[in-house]
Amino acid sequence: MTTRRLFLQSLAVAGAGLATRTSAAGDTGRGDWANQFAAAREQHPWLLGYQGIQEKSLSSRATLSGEWPADLTGTLFRNGPAQHEVAGFRYQHWFDGDGMLQAFRMQPDGVTHNAKLVATHKLLAEEKAGRALYPAFGSTPPQPAPVTSPDAVNVANISVLHHHNKLLALWEAGSPWEMNTKTLDTRGPYEFTADLPPNSLSGVPFSAHPRVEPDGTLWNFGYVSNAKLLVLWHINPAGRVVKMGRIPMDPITMVHDFIVTQNHIVVLVPPLHFEPAGDGLSFLDNHHWRPADATRVLVVEKDNFNNHFFLELPAQWVFHFGNGWEDKHGIIRFDGARAPDPSLMLTSFRDIMRGQISPARHAEHHQYRIDTKQRRVAEMPLFAQGLSAEFPSIDPRVSCRRNQRLLFMCRDMTAARQPAHTGLNAVATFDYASGQRHTYVYPDSQIPEEHLFVPHPASAPETRGWILGTALDWQQGRTLLNVFDGARVEEGPLATATLPYVVPLGLHGKFVGA
Amino acid sequence: MKTLFSLVAGLYAILVTQFIAADTLRVVIENVASSEGNIMLEILSTEAEFNGESPAVAAIIQRAQTGKMTFTTDALPPGEYAIRVMHDKNGNGELDSNFVGIPKEPWAFSNNATGKFGPPKWQAAKFALDGESTQAIALNQ
């Protein structure tokens, strides 16, 4: 291969996933986004959750009410976009903001909270410049600086992973960002150890939804838009790369989550095609929804990434899956929050940054079945129509194995009385064997975020435990951490830890036991 | 790889002697982060050369020096050109890239052009050489 060809090929992917020009969303001036948002907050005070943080860090002891379970000790780490404005420039998509990592530490003497903005290369460069410099997921500031690598614009704002004693803040288009577990200080981009030349994995996309098996084996994927590649990661419990895979993907799309079973990896590839359409468009705006096209279902053998095949489902958008498993006959089952299209991301999560409430097609939870021998795939709804569902999760001890129970956030869109806000308003548990679902509906003054199942330390999988989740009390201007009995969520929180401030509405977390 | 560059460097030598009505091009490379390896410059006179479809009209390789480096040539006739630069830190003659092809070594283009979702286009990187011309190019780290 010639130097020139290598050079061109390398540069062809240097900007993959990144925009360098202005966003097309500027039908109103950029200053208007902040003004419009401020005006809308007068009308819709619950928009407080999307205001964004002014501080670089937060720290406080929480006020407890109720009876906090004595056995529940450890830390809930959470991540999410938090800094929505940089030097007067307000981002035009919820997913753009700089990530803030939080730690709710539960100890016998109470609950403490601290949070810090992830000091990414992007954040530090913008602090030094005194202005927003770089294109983000859905918007671009005026006179953007050139983007020379994905990690130059990595905002580490989606999720968090605790693995081989490392705490990693995750984006999805670049490296994980390593954080100090105790102080939440930023250590920098993290490169997994591997039998590869130095820096070979630097900047390689690592999605925000890795799957970790009960023994600590980790699987993940990433997409490289311009190179039209899907990357697969196989990492051992000690954090060392066992193998990597590259699967050509044309057309390439945006993929947020995936499924791992005992023998297979499953990736749903929605028809949200990356088709760069010229100057002036953000990364998101260069994606085009093609509802007449299929959602491709990629099934890959875990032992050999070269062995894979594609199936097809109707066009659909699934942000998150709960869990996947496989029986001895090679039948894969998994669940996912299936929306008919990505309008929530394409429209609602953009418009909410200027306080505009745009309707979107909600996700309803579905069950999927893949026959790996007959190479067939089928899907069916899990619940009656009208139950909007998201953030599915399970007891982490049955990850990638058969699960009996499911935990998710929801909102009954058919209910006569709807809350003032547009978010989900309930947490629910579901038992596959009994078909029973139990739901706790939050008061209208609170917007719940992702909730997680935390096993009791001495329990068998999917038995005793708690449900732990945050909520924004927009009336009181407080962020709450609630704990429920895992078997009786419908009874409401056992206890609540209340912070003296608001943390912007975020995305995903992980609980790490004491 | 080094053979290719020797060949192109040879072509450059021929150009030096062939063009009588040549103009002066000064190229200042900024942000050279270390003295490891070589700075490699390719001078491209057509879009085809820029896209790698035909060899560069000229190429220059020099040992890297930290900070700023200046290259001057009187060998080029007036016309449109673009320049591609890389800092070949390990001296293997290639722009090393990671597992998915993202460059691991510094690079840049004339006009400090950057691309949207990839390398810049010829239109963004080209400049006119007419008389004396200076290109200040900052390497991306």
HADDOCK unambig.tbl for C-alpha pairs under 7 A between the chains (distance, minus, plus):
assign (segid A and resid 2 and name CA) (segid B and resid 1 and name CA) 6.48 0.50 0.50
assign (segid A and resid 3 and name CA) (segid B and resid 1 and name CA) 6.47 0.50 0.50
assign (segid A and resid 3 and name CA) (segid B and resid 93 and name CA) 6.73 0.50 0.50
assign (segid A and resid 3 and name CA) (segid B and resid 94 and name CA) 5.19 0.50 0.50
assign (segid A and resid 4 and name CA) (segid B and resid 52 and name CA) 5.99 0.50 0.50
assign (segid A and resid 5 and name CA) (segid B and resid 52 and name CA) 6.16 0.50 0.50
assign (segid A and resid 6 and name CA) (segid B and resid 95 and name CA) 6.64 0.50 0.50
assign (segid A and resid 7 and name CA) (segid B and resid 95 and name CA) 5.66 0.50 0.50
assign (segid A and resid 9 and name CA) (segid B and resid 101 and name CA) 6.83 0.50 0.50
assign (segid A and resid 10 and name CA) (segid B and resid 97 and name CA) 6.09 0.50 0.50
assign (segid A and resid 10 and name CA) (segid B and resid 101 and name CA) 4.77 0.50 0.50
assign (segid A and resid 10 and name CA) (segid B and resid 102 and name CA) 5.18 0.50 0.50
assign (segid A and resid 10 and name CA) (segid B and resid 103 and name CA) 5.35 0.50 0.50
assign (segid A and resid 11 and name CA) (segid B and resid 102 and name CA) 6.59 0.50 0.50
assign (segid A and resid 11 and name CA) (segid B and resid 103 and name CA) 6.59 0.50 0.50
assign (segid A and resid 11 and name CA) (segid B and resid 118 and name CA) 5.62 0.50 0.50
assign (segid A and resid 11 and name CA) (segid B and resid 119 and name CA) 5.04 0.50 0.50
assign (segid A and resid 12 and name CA) (segid B and resid 118 and name CA) 4.30 0.50 0.50
assign (segid A and resid 12 and name CA) (segid B and resid 119 and name CA) 5.44 0.50 0.50
assign (segid A and resid 13 and name CA) (segid B and resid 101 and name CA) 6.11 0.50 0.50
assign (segid A and resid 13 and name CA) (segid B and resid 102 and name CA) 5.59 0.50 0.50
assign (segid A and resid 13 and name CA) (segid B and resid 118 and name CA) 5.45 0.50 0.50
assign (segid A and resid 14 and name CA) (segid B and resid 102 and name CA) 4.78 0.50 0.50
assign (segid A and resid 14 and name CA) (segid B and resid 103 and name CA) 6.50 0.50 0.50
assign (segid A and resid 14 and name CA) (segid B and resid 118 and name CA) 5.54 0.50 0.50
assign (segid A and resid 15 and name CA) (segid B and resid 116 and name CA) 6.68 0.50 0.50
assign (segid A and resid 15 and name CA) (segid B and resid 117 and name CA) 4.36 0.50 0.50
assign (segid A and resid 15 and name CA) (segid B and resid 118 and name CA) 4.51 0.50 0.50
assign (segid A and resid 16 and name CA) (segid B and resid 117 and name CA) 4.93 0.50 0.50
assign (segid A and resid 16 and name CA) (segid B and resid 118 and name CA) 6.16 0.50 0.50
assign (segid A and resid 17 and name CA) (segid B and resid 117 and name CA) 6.41 0.50 0.50
assign (segid A and resid 18 and name CA) (segid B and resid 117 and name CA) 5.62 0.50 0.50
assign (segid A and resid 19 and name CA) (segid B and resid 116 and name CA) 5.74 0.50 0.50
assign (segid A and resid 19 and name CA) (segid B and resid 117 and name CA) 6.06 0.50 0.50
assign (segid A and resid 20 and name CA) (segid B and resid 116 and name CA) 5.48 0.50 0.50
assign (segid A and resid 146 and name CA) (segid B and resid 114 and name CA) 6.08 0.50 0.50
assign (segid A and resid 148 and name CA) (segid B and resid 140 and name CA) 6.64 0.50 0.50
assign (segid A and resid 199 and name CA) (segid B and resid 98 and name CA) 6.57 0.50 0.50
assign (segid A and resid 200 and name CA) (segid B and resid 98 and name CA) 4.11 0.50 0.50
assign (segid A and resid 200 and name CA) (segid B and resid 99 and name CA) 5.29 0.50 0.50
assign (segid A and resid 201 and name CA) (segid B and resid 98 and name CA) 6.00 0.50 0.50
assign (segid A and resid 201 and name CA) (segid B and resid 99 and name CA) 5.93 0.50 0.50
assign (segid A and resid 202 and name CA) (segid B and resid 98 and name CA) 6.83 0.50 0.50
assign (segid A and resid 204 and name CA) (segid B and resid 99 and name CA) 6.82 0.50 0.50
assign (segid A and resid 204 and name CA) (segid B and resid 100 and name CA) 6.48 0.50 0.50
assign (segid A and resid 226 and name CA) (segid B and resid 117 and name CA) 6.47 0.50 0.50
